[in-house]
Amino acid sequence: MNIIPELRELIASTPLADTHEHIIEEADRLGPAGNSFLFPCNDIFYLLAHYVANDLVSAGMTEQEVQQVLSPEIDLHRRWEMLEPYWRRVKLTGYGWALRITLRELYGEDDLTASNLET
């Protein structure tokens, strides 16, 4: 690509920040999980609530099953049993990969497994 060197240097040195966010309203965050579609649960499965959920449906999980996996009313490990076969199918999609990066960077875990759900 024939970009003048000064422009290339300027572009390369420009700090960028992605401000695309899914911030939960404070009233929803402080209330019980499940009261808002943006805050269906308050555990690790919250990280599935946005884009990964669509990948799960593409992998064959029904919308009802997705809602059950996100439900704070169902035991965490039971929800993992429901999720696990589909997680194996989606963890290498773009959104699955991004979630695994989040797991590594924030929680020190390389993948979501039955043994680290509570971590």
Secondary structure as GFF3:
##gff-version 3
##sequence-region A 1 119
A	DSSP	alpha_helix	5	13	.	.	.	ID=ss1
A	DSSP	alpha_helix	26	30	.	.	.	ID=ss2
A	DSSP	three_ten_helix	44	48	.	.	.	ID=ss3
A	DSSP	alpha_helix	51	58	.	.	.	ID=ss4
A	DSSP	alpha_helix	63	69	.	.	.	ID=ss5
A	DSSP	alpha_helix	76	90	.	.	.	ID=ss6
A	DSSP	alpha_helix	94	107	.	.	.	ID=ss7
A	DSSP	three_ten_helix	114	116	.	.	.	ID=ss8
###
